[in-house]
């Protein structure tokens, strides 16, 4: 039964009604009387007390708790609270004169975003060299894709001023954990308590190992009997914000993060298990979407955002693909990326249908999506994650 929180006005009226029973001679309709004024004061206080009690009772359950209460739940189950934003890390390639030293804290700037990255160790290069770097700021907007160009701030003698991000990119950068994501972690732990080496245990160990780990998936016997593969993802934890802002979406963990997780899990798992930690294998997905727009065509500009209708549809296709979990979404035992999921995402944000009005824009009257050469679905293996590749928008 839901708790009913009465408004101050309702409590005040109850106060006056009870007063009338006890003191019939009092005029409860006289708004300038002491009794009427007192009823408003009591109404505000009592209603506030009940509201506070309701919030406290909601804090007992992670799914309805306030942010500070979710943080406390996480402290109980994991020994640490809500996760704070993390920096991006990775390697960049530089060129210069053989024997040149790139000192620690040398700065590199990404011109398009003004993001600043610093070398985390001193490196003596040959003609080329790989420099470990970390972003100065934190957040998923610090991640960069492979091949992104950087400029060396105040390059030392013998070092060229340009640099390039190496594979898998500058990764592991993430935003502050949301209250809902924190609550979901608590609920997953409650529903799957530690049992000494189950699949859920391995997932919990991997996520607890480092705050940059966003999710984990487990494969048994992948490299033979007694082996366990832990597939972790890291980086972008707010896909919606990244898509809407045009930021790269990254899921690949850094080499250092994989080793951190491996060491942690090895200390927790059954002694006869051998743990391997990998990132997901990316599967590029080609999508063709036929669209009937409510007005105009794919090249028509949407005034308030300055992009075309076709570009908005592409955003929703990318959003649906990136939100497909590692290994695909399982329905009736089949794990896949489904064209139907992409269509639902388009409808959710862009539809003009009176039954499903788009939350962002109402521009799409009808749509039909096919993926990878005309198929309705793309089956994904347990270690694979879908990423957008060629997206084609056509008219009916």
C-alpha positions as CSV (number, residue, x, y, z in Angstrom):
1,X,0.0,0.0,0.0
2,X,1.4,3.4,-1.0
3,X,2.1,6.0,1.6
4,X,-0.2,9.0,1.3
5,X,1.5,12.3,2.0
6,X,-1.1,14.9,2.8
7,X,-0.6,18.5,1.8
8,X,-0.3,21.3,4.4
9,X,-3.7,22.4,3.4
10,X,-5.2,19.0,3.9
11,X,-3.6,18.7,7.4
12,X,-4.7,22.2,8.3
13,X,-8.3,21.3,7.4
14,X,-8.2,18.2,9.5
15,X,-6.9,20.3,12.4
16,X,-9.9,22.7,12.0
17,X,-12.4,19.8,11.6
18,X,-11.2,18.2,14.8
19,X,-11.2,21.6,16.6
20,X,-14.8,22.1,15.6
21,X,-15.7,18.8,17.2
22,X,-13.9,19.7,20.5
23,X,-14.8,23.4,20.5
24,X,-18.1,23.9,18.6
25,X,-18.2,27.6,19.5
26,X,-15.0,28.3,17.5
27,X,-15.5,29.9,14.0
28,X,-13.2,27.8,11.9
29,X,-14.0,29.8,8.7
30,X,-12.5,33.0,10.1
31,X,-9.1,33.3,8.3
32,X,-7.8,36.0,10.6
33,X,-8.4,34.1,13.8
34,X,-5.6,32.6,15.9
35,X,-7.0,29.1,15.4
36,X,-7.0,29.4,11.6
37,X,-3.4,30.7,11.6
38,X,-2.3,28.0,14.0
39,X,-3.9,25.3,11.6
40,X,-1.7,26.5,8.8
41,X,1.4,26.3,10.9
42,X,0.6,22.9,12.2
43,X,-0.3,21.8,8.6
44,X,3.1,22.8,7.2
45,X,5.0,21.1,10.0
46,X,3.1,17.9,10.1
47,X,3.1,17.5,6.3
48,X,6.8,18.1,6.2
49,X,7.5,15.5,8.9
50,X,5.4,12.9,7.1
51,X,7.2,13.7,3.8
52,X,10.6,13.3,5.5
53,X,9.5,10.0,7.0
54,X,8.4,8.8,3.6
55,X,11.8,9.7,2.0
56,X,13.6,7.9,4.8
57,X,11.5,4.8,4.3
58,X,12.2,5.0,0.5
59,X,15.9,5.1,1.3
60,X,15.7,1.6,2.6
61,X,15.2,0.3,-0.9
62,X,17.9,1.0,-3.6
63,X,15.4,1.4,-6.4
64,X,13.7,4.3,-4.6
65,X,16.6,5.7,-2.6
66,X,18.0,9.2,-2.8
67,X,21.5,9.6,-4.2
68,X,23.2,9.8,-0.8
69,X,21.4,6.7,0.4
70,X,22.4,4.8,-2.7
71,X,26.0,5.8,-1.9
72,X,25.5,4.3,1.5
73,X,24.1,1.0,0.1
74,X,27.1,0.8,-2.2
75,X,29.5,1.3,0.8
76,X,27.8,-1.7,2.5
77,X,27.9,-4.1,-0.4
78,X,31.1,-3.0,-2.2
79,X,33.2,-1.0,0.3
80,X,33.0,2.1,-2.0
81,X,30.3,4.5,-3.0
82,X,29.1,6.0,-6.2
83,X,31.8,6.2,-8.8
84,X,33.4,9.6,-9.7
85,X,34.4,10.6,-13.2
86,X,37.5,9.0,-14.6
87,X,40.3,10.3,-16.9
88,X,41.0,8.9,-20.3
89,X,44.3,6.9,-20.7
90,X,46.2,5.4,-23.6
91,X,49.2,5.7,-25.9
92,X,50.1,8.2,-28.6
93,X,52.7,8.0,-31.4
94,X,55.3,10.7,-31.7
95,X,58.1,11.2,-34.2
96,X,61.5,13.0,-33.9
97,X,65.2,12.6,-33.7
98,X,66.4,9.2,-32.4
99,X,67.4,9.5,-28.7
100,X,65.1,12.4,-27.9
101,X,63.6,12.3,-24.4
102,X,59.9,13.0,-24.0
103,X,59.7,14.0,-20.4
104,X,56.8,13.1,-18.0
105,X,54.1,15.8,-17.9
106,X,54.8,16.9,-21.5
107,X,51.4,18.2,-22.7
108,X,49.5,17.2,-25.8
109,X,46.4,19.1,-27.0
110,X,43.5,17.9,-29.1
111,X,42.7,21.0,-31.1
112,X,39.0,20.3,-31.9
113,X,38.0,19.9,-28.2
114,X,40.9,21.7,-26.4
115,X,41.3,18.5,-24.3
116,X,44.8,18.4,-22.7
117,X,46.7,15.2,-22.1
118,X,50.0,14.7,-20.2
119,X,52.7,12.1,-20.5
120,X,52.7,9.8,-17.5
121,X,56.3,8.6,-17.9
122,X,59.5,9.7,-19.5
123,X,60.3,7.9,-22.8
124,X,63.4,8.0,-25.0
125,X,62.2,7.6,-28.6
126,X,63.8,6.2,-31.7
127,X,62.6,7.9,-34.9
128,X,59.1,7.1,-33.5
129,X,57.9,6.3,-30.0
130,X,54.8,5.4,-28.0
131,X,54.0,7.7,-25.1
132,X,51.6,6.8,-22.3
133,X,49.3,9.7,-21.6
134,X,46.4,10.6,-19.3
135,X,43.8,13.4,-19.7
136,X,44.1,16.3,-17.3
137,X,40.3,16.5,-17.0
138,X,37.9,13.6,-16.3
139,X,34.8,12.5,-18.1
140,X,33.8,10.5,-21.2
141,X,34.4,13.6,-23.3
142,X,38.1,13.0,-22.8
143,X,38.1,9.8,-24.8
144,X,39.5,9.9,-28.3
145,X,39.4,7.4,-31.2
146,X,42.4,5.8,-32.8
147,X,44.1,8.1,-35.3
148,X,43.0,11.4,-33.6
149,X,45.6,14.1,-34.1
150,X,47.2,15.9,-31.1
151,X,49.6,18.9,-31.0
152,X,52.6,18.8,-28.7
153,X,52.7,21.9,-26.4
154,X,56.2,23.3,-26.3
155,X,57.9,20.3,-27.9
156,X,61.5,19.7,-26.8
157,X,64.3,19.9,-29.3
158,X,64.2,16.9,-31.6
159,X,60.5,16.2,-31.2
160,X,58.0,17.0,-33.9
161,X,54.9,19.0,-32.9
162,X,52.3,16.5,-34.1
163,X,51.2,13.2,-32.5
164,X,48.6,10.5,-33.2
165,X,46.4,8.4,-30.9
166,X,47.3,4.7,-31.1
167,X,44.9,1.7,-30.9
168,X,42.5,1.2,-29.1
169,X,42.3,5.0,-28.6
170,X,42.4,7.1,-25.4
171,X,39.8,5.2,-23.3
172,X,38.5,4.5,-19.8
173,X,37.2,8.1,-19.4
174,X,33.7,8.1,-17.9
175,X,31.3,10.5,-16.2
176,X,30.1,10.4,-12.6
177,X,28.0,7.3,-12.0
178,X,24.3,8.1,-12.0
179,X,22.0,7.3,-9.1
180,X,20.1,4.7,-11.1
181,X,23.3,2.9,-12.2
182,X,24.5,2.8,-8.6
183,X,21.1,1.4,-7.5
184,X,21.3,-1.2,-10.3
185,X,24.7,-2.4,-9.0
186,X,23.3,-2.8,-5.5
187,X,20.2,-4.7,-6.7
188,X,22.4,-7.0,-8.9
189,X,24.5,-7.9,-5.8
190,X,21.4,-8.5,-3.6
191,X,19.9,-10.8,-6.2
192,X,23.2,-12.6,-6.8
193,X,25.0,-12.9,-3.5
194,X,28.6,-14.3,-3.4
195,X,28.7,-18.0,-3.9
196,X,32.5,-18.6,-4.3
197,X,32.9,-18.6,-8.1
198,X,29.7,-18.3,-10.0
199,X,29.3,-16.3,-13.2
200,X,27.7,-13.5,-11.1
201,X,30.7,-13.6,-8.7
202,X,33.2,-13.1,-11.6
203,X,31.1,-10.2,-12.9
204,X,31.0,-8.5,-9.5
205,X,34.8,-9.0,-9.0
206,X,35.5,-7.5,-12.4
207,X,33.3,-4.4,-11.8
208,X,34.7,-3.9,-8.2
209,X,38.3,-4.2,-9.4
210,X,38.4,-0.7,-10.8
211,X,36.0,2.2,-11.1
212,X,36.6,2.5,-14.8
213,X,34.9,-0.9,-15.5
214,X,31.4,-0.4,-16.7
215,X,30.3,-4.0,-17.3
216,X,31.6,-7.6,-17.4
217,X,30.6,-10.7,-19.3
218,X,31.9,-14.2,-18.6
219,X,32.9,-17.0,-21.0
220,X,33.8,-20.4,-19.5
221,X,36.5,-22.7,-20.9
222,X,37.2,-20.3,-23.7
223,X,40.9,-21.3,-23.7
224,X,40.5,-24.8,-22.4
225,X,39.2,-26.5,-19.3
226,X,39.6,-24.4,-16.1
227,X,39.9,-21.1,-18.0
228,X,37.5,-18.2,-17.5
229,X,37.4,-15.2,-19.9
230,X,36.2,-12.0,-18.4
231,X,35.2,-9.5,-21.1
232,X,35.1,-6.0,-19.7
233,X,33.9,-2.7,-21.2
234,X,35.0,0.8,-20.1
235,X,34.7,4.4,-21.3
236,X,31.4,6.0,-22.3
237,X,28.8,5.5,-19.6
238,X,26.3,8.0,-20.8
239,X,25.6,7.0,-24.4
240,X,22.7,9.4,-24.8
241,X,24.8,12.4,-23.9
242,X,27.7,11.3,-26.2
243,X,25.4,10.7,-29.2
244,X,23.6,14.0,-28.7
245,X,26.9,15.9,-28.4
246,X,28.7,14.1,-31.2
247,X,31.3,12.6,-28.9
248,X,33.0,9.3,-29.7
249,X,31.5,6.3,-27.9
250,X,34.2,4.0,-26.6
251,X,33.9,0.5,-25.0
252,X,37.4,-0.9,-25.2
253,X,39.4,-1.0,-22.0
254,X,43.0,0.0,-21.8
255,X,45.7,-2.6,-21.5
256,X,46.5,-1.4,-18.0
257,X,42.8,-1.7,-16.9
258,X,42.6,-5.3,-18.2
259,X,45.7,-6.2,-16.2
260,X,44.3,-4.5,-13.1
261,X,41.1,-6.5,-13.3
262,X,43.0,-9.7,-14.0
263,X,45.2,-9.3,-10.9
264,X,42.1,-8.5,-8.7
265,X,40.1,-11.4,-9.9
266,X,43.0,-13.8,-9.6
267,X,43.1,-12.9,-5.9
268,X,39.4,-13.7,-5.5
269,X,38.5,-16.6,-7.7
270,X,38.8,-20.4,-7.1
271,X,42.5,-21.4,-7.2
272,X,42.0,-23.9,-9.9
273,X,40.6,-21.3,-12.4
274,X,42.8,-19.4,-14.8
275,X,41.5,-16.0,-15.6
276,X,41.9,-14.0,-18.9
277,X,40.6,-10.5,-19.2
278,X,39.8,-9.1,-22.6
279,X,37.9,-6.3,-24.2
280,X,34.9,-7.0,-26.5
281,X,35.5,-7.8,-30.1
282,X,33.9,-5.1,-32.2
283,X,31.6,-6.1,-35.1
284,X,30.9,-3.2,-37.5
285,X,27.3,-3.1,-38.5
286,X,26.0,-1.7,-41.8
287,X,22.4,-0.3,-41.6
288,X,20.0,0.7,-44.3
289,X,16.9,2.6,-43.2
290,X,14.1,3.5,-45.5
291,X,12.2,6.5,-44.0
292,X,9.0,8.3,-44.9
293,X,9.3,11.8,-43.3
294,X,6.3,13.7,-42.1
295,X,7.4,16.6,-44.3
296,X,10.5,17.2,-46.4
297,X,13.2,14.6,-47.0
298,X,16.5,13.5,-45.4
299,X,18.3,16.7,-46.5
300,X,15.7,19.0,-44.9
301,X,17.2,21.1,-42.0
302,X,15.6,20.9,-38.6
303,X,15.7,24.6,-37.6
304,X,16.3,24.4,-33.8
305,X,19.3,22.0,-34.1
306,X,20.8,23.0,-37.5
307,X,21.1,19.4,-38.7
308,X,19.2,17.5,-41.3
309,X,16.4,15.1,-40.7
310,X,18.5,12.3,-42.1
311,X,21.3,13.1,-39.6
312,X,18.8,12.8,-36.7
313,X,17.8,9.4,-37.9
314,X,21.5,8.4,-38.1
315,X,21.9,9.5,-34.5
316,X,19.1,7.2,-33.3
317,X,20.5,4.3,-35.3
318,X,23.9,4.8,-33.7
319,X,22.2,5.1,-30.3
320,X,20.4,1.8,-30.7
321,X,23.6,0.0,-31.8
322,X,25.8,1.3,-29.0
323,X,23.1,0.4,-26.4
324,X,23.1,-3.2,-27.5
325,X,25.0,-5.1,-24.7
326,X,28.1,-7.1,-25.3
327,X,27.0,-10.5,-26.8
328,X,23.7,-9.0,-28.0
329,X,20.2,-8.9,-26.5
330,X,19.0,-12.4,-25.8
331,X,15.5,-13.4,-26.9
332,X,14.4,-17.1,-27.0
333,X,18.0,-18.1,-26.5
334,X,19.3,-16.1,-29.5
335,X,21.7,-13.3,-28.9
336,X,21.7,-10.6,-31.6
337,X,21.5,-7.1,-32.7
338,X,17.9,-6.7,-34.0
339,X,16.6,-4.4,-36.7
340,X,13.4,-4.2,-34.6
341,X,15.3,-2.6,-31.7
342,X,16.7,0.1,-34.1
343,X,13.2,0.8,-35.3
344,X,11.9,1.1,-31.8
345,X,14.7,3.6,-31.0
346,X,13.8,5.7,-34.0
347,X,10.1,5.7,-33.0
348,X,10.9,6.5,-29.4
349,X,12.6,9.8,-30.2
350,X,11.4,10.8,-33.7
351,X,8.0,9.3,-34.5
352,X,5.0,11.4,-35.6
353,X,2.6,8.5,-34.9
354,X,-0.3,9.5,-32.6
355,X,0.4,6.3,-30.7
356,X,4.2,6.9,-30.2
357,X,5.1,10.6,-30.3
358,X,8.8,11.1,-30.5
359,X,10.3,12.5,-27.3
360,X,12.8,14.7,-29.1
361,X,11.3,15.5,-32.6
362,X,8.2,14.4,-34.5
363,X,9.6,14.0,-38.0
364,X,9.3,10.2,-39.0
365,X,6.1,8.9,-40.3
366,X,7.3,5.4,-41.2
367,X,10.6,3.5,-41.2
368,X,12.0,0.1,-42.2
369,X,15.4,-1.0,-41.1
370,X,17.6,-3.8,-42.4
371,X,21.1,-4.6,-41.2
372,X,24.2,-6.1,-42.8
373,X,23.1,-6.9,-46.3
374,X,19.3,-7.0,-45.9
375,X,19.0,-9.3,-42.8
376,X,16.6,-8.5,-40.0
377,X,19.1,-9.5,-37.3
378,X,22.9,-9.9,-36.8
379,X,23.8,-12.7,-34.4
380,X,26.6,-11.8,-31.9
381,X,28.9,-14.1,-30.1
382,X,29.3,-13.8,-26.4
383,X,32.5,-11.8,-26.7
384,X,31.3,-9.5,-29.5
385,X,29.9,-5.9,-29.4
386,X,28.2,-4.1,-32.3
387,X,29.4,-0.8,-33.5
388,X,28.0,1.4,-36.3
389,X,29.7,1.3,-39.7
390,X,28.0,2.5,-42.9
391,X,24.5,3.9,-42.3
392,X,22.4,4.6,-45.4
393,X,19.2,6.7,-45.2
394,X,16.8,6.1,-48.2
395,X,13.2,7.2,-49.0
396,X,10.3,4.8,-49.5
